[in-house]
Amino acid sequence: MRKTVSIIFGLLFILFAAVQYNDPDPEVWVPIYGLAAIACFMAYAGLGKWWFFVGMAVMYVVAAVYQWPPVFEGFLFSEVGMRSMNIEMAREAGGLAICAVIMGVLAVLVRQPIRR
């Protein structure tokens, strides 16, 4: 289960980083998603300890709370463009929350003994 989750989300986070090329601030978001991808591949290879992934999850939660918009207007998935700054901030906070959840899942999965 750990390897499956790690590879799926590692590849997804690479895709998340790749689509940031047209974002107004890709120098912020490419490393954010890139670190999440690296962490996933570390979990796949069995290199990270559970506390490392907990630390990553906490870091992403703090960033998501900080990034949350002052007025929530939704995520507006039906449009690709940025209609308002609040929607863009909500999308960015949502991406950080996804990273946090996956790091939490990896912390649990890495802590469990490997069954053979």
Sequence and secondary structure as in RCSB ss.txt:
>XXXX:A:sequence
MRKTVSIIFGLLFILFAAVQYNDPDPEVWVPIYGLAAIACFMAYAGLGKWWFFVGMAVMYVVAAVYQWPPVFEGF
LFSEVGMRSMNIEMAREAGGLAICAVIMGVLAVLVRQPIRR
>XXXX:A:secstr
 HHHHHHHHHHHHHHHHHGGGGSS HHHHHHHHHHHHHHHHHHHHT S HHHHHHHHHHHHHHHHHHS SS    
 TT SS S HHHHHHHHHHHHHHHHHHHHHHHHHHHS    
